[in-house]
Amino acid sequence: MIANEQLRSTDILTREKILSDYRLASESRQVSLLGRRDVMGGRAKFGIFGDGKELAQLAAARSFKQGDFRSGYYRDQTFVAALGELRWNEFFAQLYAHADLNADPNTGGRSMNGHFATRWVDEQGLWRSQTDLYNSVCDIAPTAGQIPRAVGLAYASKLYRQNPALQDMPGFSRNGNEVIFATIGDASTSQGMFWETMNAAGVLQVPLLMSVWDDGYGISVPVEYQTTKGSISKAMAGLQRDADDRGIEIITVKGWDYVALLEAYDQAARICREQHVPVLVHVQELTQPQGHSTSGSHERYKSKKRLSWEVEHDCNRTFRSWIITNGYATGDELDAIDTEAKQVARDARSSAWSAFQESMKPDLTDALDLLQRTARHNPKSAELMAIREQLRKEHLPLRRDAVSAVRKALRLVRMDKSDVKAPLQTYLEKTAGKAADMYHSFLFSQSPDSPMLITGTPAHYTDESVTVDGYILMQRYFDNLFSRDERVVAIGEDVGKIGDVNQGFAGLQEKFGELRITDTGIRETTIIGQGIGMAMRGLRPIVEIQYFDYIYYALATLTDDLATLHYRTKGGQKAPLIIRTRGHRLEGIWHSGSPLGAMLGSLRGIHVLVPRNMTQAAGFYNTLIKGDDPALVIECLNGYRLKERLPDNLSEFCLPLGVPETLRVGSDLTVVTYGSMCRIVMEAASQLADMGIQLEVIDVQSLLPFDRHHQIVESIKKTNRVIFADEDVPGGASAFMMQQVVDQQDAYRYLDSPPRTLSAKAHRPPYGSDGDYFSKPNVDDVIEAAYALMSESDPARFPAI
């Protein structure tokens, strides 16, 4: 460990600044206390607060500059308030889940309290200047989930500093001088995400300032059960840099020592900003006066001795003593500040609660009036008035109570004439529209740059168009892409030196340099995190997960962070990351390449694209680069050596998202599929044609979004039969496709036979070609499934095999 240096600035400890810090610490403590009271009183569902961490966060905020980023912990309320980015009425509005960006500009009531987000995307969905903002990336609750993206945010600073071509991008960086302040509770450092991130940061040498708020516990579990040696700084000592070695700097400091905290953060931020060396600041001996959260009391698991120690070492208390001892203020002056802080907190709470109630009032009043009008002269007047009275007596009524009451009333008068029901129906339509905006909007981009707005540009061929292997087509494509867009960066295992395991980047690192095309360690979680952070800062990263099955290592980061980012900030933040991988028709338990069902259930908020060949993949990449949504592109592993014609307009050719392609026209049966299954189904279709059965084969091309214009049902109207075929497990992507077509597109109306799915077996396939044949759908399976459907309807023409 290194000793804290003395403060360089002689005026940093002025009375004005000290008392300003004390005032904010006192206010923050008071809103924590009132917040817990509101949860216990029923105004809010759950609360988690930053009490006991105030002093350390004030010190960190002192070293935070415009353009810096906080990738933080949901106890960082003092940190964000000290940056001027949080007003206390906003703190309470979020606690109450006030679904209005004017009240809660962080998440519009979509996240619980303590989740802070700078709106670096404007109302049109376009980037604001990040260098003018004190940037907070929207917090997430899963432990350590905020950490992987932090290494990417810091890596972006490195790229902006070292790549001269990026210095013409205003608004995203000032020569890479931005520091990323990551924060985490000590118990969460036990998570692999934290260790992987710190290792990656040490390898990459990036300006990541990692603060560990150490209050000795993870809920009820003390640190000795969490961390080797009971200390994260000691446990990570092997990463400490020395004079001849790269690594990280490690600083330890007590969380109740105001001067030492200021010194520690001043030093840490300078090391990060000037040297681009990551720093771990282990803030020890913090307290948690109200316990972990509103779910229980810490008196259940802390000894009387520990509780007494926490009272004595409460950072606000020690700060008060230090101020008085050093003559910066008297006890009476601090008492006055405390009194004012209590009133500030109470006023903010009252204002936020009144605004929240007022936001509900129109819908509640309308519902009460509507129920009363409906009850007049109605045979069920007593029952309707009982519903109204129950609503009127609700202690803390919400909009849902009003809507539910009206729905009950509508069911009650279901047999009445339409003019009786119409006002109730109109009310429900109006509130459903409000709910759609409040709770369902911004899953994907709604900006002018949305990839969903790209209608597509067909591939163009001439007599001179050459035929090449698929991997060469990808080489040509990425060569063109990197030549025309300096924002594009590719990282991943083996993408650099050898040009990826299937040669899609072969020779390109040598041409464009290591900053553009970069090898990484085997660390899928932080590969994704690295990409998320870069994408948040205006770059256009393509990150590679070498094989599709390996995506499970990064699934938590994908589903908890990337997939929800645009939604949970109600369009305030975005990260247009492209994840490139290869799958379909792989062999072996850990290389089956087909876990699409898991992705469809986990990655809502990320486009999932399944091109059948490299030409289609290139078309999707062009669309995504023009857009501003994240996407997962799964290339066909067995397609790299297959021949394809090279489009003349490889750089301009675009595929629209959610638009299937009919590969073969037929009249007897529709087969819906994707990826490598397209070749298998097409081969089966040729053999079935010899048996008198004409398949119509549809490649869905993208699973999220899926068939936006309902083309598939048009095919079923013609054939009246359908098979959904893929190589995922039963109930996976094939079931998803069936639900989309039969349910969402009402295809059941046009079916003469039951819809069928053709999928793999319930287990992963064993290794080897025989294992693949017997585990995943093959040509014979497709032929026999299609023939069996035709035999059911016309056994004379198609006798059972």
C-alpha positions, 0 to 999 in steps of 0.5 A: 500500500502507499501512503496518502499524499498531503492535499496540494490545494491550500484552500480546499479546507476553507470553512465555507467548503467544510460547512457546505460538506457538513450541511450536505452530509446532514441532509443526506442522513435525514433523507435516509431516515425519512425514506426508511420511515416512508417505507415502514409507513406504506408510502413506498415498497422498499428502500435502500439508503446511503447512510454511513457513507456520506463522508467518503462520497463527499470526498470522491465528488470533490475529485469528480470533474465534468465529463467524468463518469460514475458507474455506481452503487445504489447507496451513492445518494450523497455522491450524486447530490454533491455533484449537483445532480440530485435534488432531494425531492427527486430522491423521494419521487423515485422512492414513491415510483413517481412515473414522470420524468419531471419528478424522477428524471433518472428513471421515470419511476421505473427503478427503485430508489438509489438508481441515478442516471444522467440523461445524456440522450436528449428528447429526440434520442440524440447524444448530448455533450457528455463532456459538459455533464457529471455523468452517472450511468444508471445504477442496477441492483444486481450485486456487482452488476455495475462493474463490468461496464466500468472497464469499458467506460475507462477503456474509451478514455484510453482510445480517445487519448491514444487514437488521434482520429477520434479527437474530432468527435466533440462531446464525448471526450477531452483527450481521454482525460475522463476518470470513471468512478466505480463504486461497490459495497465490500461484500459484492467484491466477492462476485467474479465480475469485480475480480474480472474487472480489476484484472482487466483494468490492470491489463488494459491500464485505464483510468478506473477509480474503484471505490469499495465502501466497506462497512464490514457486512454483506447484509448479515454476513461479516467480511471474514466470511466474504473475503480472504484475509478479511480485506479486499485491499489485502486480497488484491495486493498481488495486482499492486503495481511497482516501479517496473510493472503494470498493475493497479494502485491500491489506497486504503483510508478510513471512512470517518477521516475527512482529511484523509479521504480528501487526500486519498481521492485527490491522489487517486483521481490524479493517478487515473487522469494523468497516468491512466493507471487504475486505482482501488480505494478501499474505504474502511470502517464505514457504518450502516446506521439503519442496517442493510435495507428496509427489509429488516433490522441489523440488530438481529445479527450485529453484536452490542459491541459492534453496534456501539462501535458503529455509533462511535465511528459514524462518519457524520458524528466524527466529522462534527467532532473534527469541525469543532475540535479544529475551530471551523464551527461551534456546536451551536452552529452545527446544531443550526445546520442540522435543524435546517437539514431536517427541515430541508429533508421534510420539505422535500419529502412533503413536496414529492409526496404531494406531487405524487398524489396529485399525479394520481388525482385526475384518474382517481377522480374520473373513476369515482365520477364515472362509477357514480354516473354508471350507477345511476338508474342501473339495476346493479346500482348497489354493487357499483356504488360498493365498488366506488366506496371501496375505491374512495376508502383506499388509504393510499390509492394508486392509479391501479386501484382506479383502473381495477375498480373500473374493470370490475364495474365493466364486468358487472355491466357486461350485459348492458347496452353499449352506451352504458359500457362505452364511458368505462371502456373509454376510461380504460383506453385512456389509462392504458395509453398513459400506462403504455408511455409510463411503463412500456415505452423505450424498450428500443430506440425511438430516435431518428437513428433507430435501426427499425426505421431502416427499410433496407437496400438490396444486395446488388450483383453483376456478371462480374461479381465474384464467388468467394468463401464466406470468411473472405466475404466477412474479411472484405466487409470488415475491411470496408467498415473499418476504413469508412468509420473510425468509431468502429472498434473490434475486441475479443478473444483471438480477433487481432493477431490471427484475425478471429478463429474463422478468419473474418478479421484476418489481416485487419489488425495489421492494417488498422492497428491494435487500438482498432482491432484488439485481442482480449483475455478469456473473460466474456463478462468484461468483454461485454462490459468493455463493449457496453462502456465504449458504446455509452461513450459514442464509439461503435464497438463490435465485441466478439463472444467466440462461440455462442455457448460462451455467452452464458458467462456474460448473460447477467451483464447482457440481461441486467444491464445492456438489455434494460438500459434504454428502458430503465432510463426511459430513453435517457441513456443508450449503448448501441453495442454489437455482439458478434458470435457464431453458432448453429449446428455446432456439435458437442455438449458445450458447443451446440450453438443453439441456446436461442430460447434462453436469449429470447427470454433474457434479452428483450431490449437487444435485437437478436439476429440469425442470418443464414449466411455471411452476406445476410450478416453483412447486411445486418451489420450495415443496418446496425451501424447506422442505428443506435440499438444494441444487437446480438448477431449469430453467424453460422459457424458452418458457413465460413467455408461455403461459397457466396457471391460477393455483392458489389455494394457490400458497404451499402447493402442493408437488411431491415430488421424483423422482415423474413425472406421467402427462400422457396415458394410452395403451396402445400406447407409452410416451414418457418426456420432460420440460420443453418436450418435453412440449408437443411430445410431447403434440401428437404424441400427439394426431396419432398418436391419429388414426392409431390409436396411443395414446401414454402420455406421462410427464413425469419432472419431476425428473432427479435424483432420477429416478422413485424409485417406479419408476412408468415401468416400470409403464407399460411393463408395459402398453405393452411399448414405450418412447421416451425423448425429450429435446433434449439431445445423443445419449447425454445425458439420454435415455441416462440415462433409458434406463439408469435405466428399463431397467437399474435398473427391469428394464424390459427384461423387458417390452419387445416392441421395443428401447427407443429414444431420440429426442434432438437432433443431436450438435452444438449447434443453429444460430441460427434456427427452421430450425436448431432444427427440423432439430437438435432433435426436433420433432413430426414426429420424435416422430410418425415415431419412434413410428409406426416402432416400431408398424410393426415390430410390426404392419406390416399395420396400420401400413405403413411411411411 
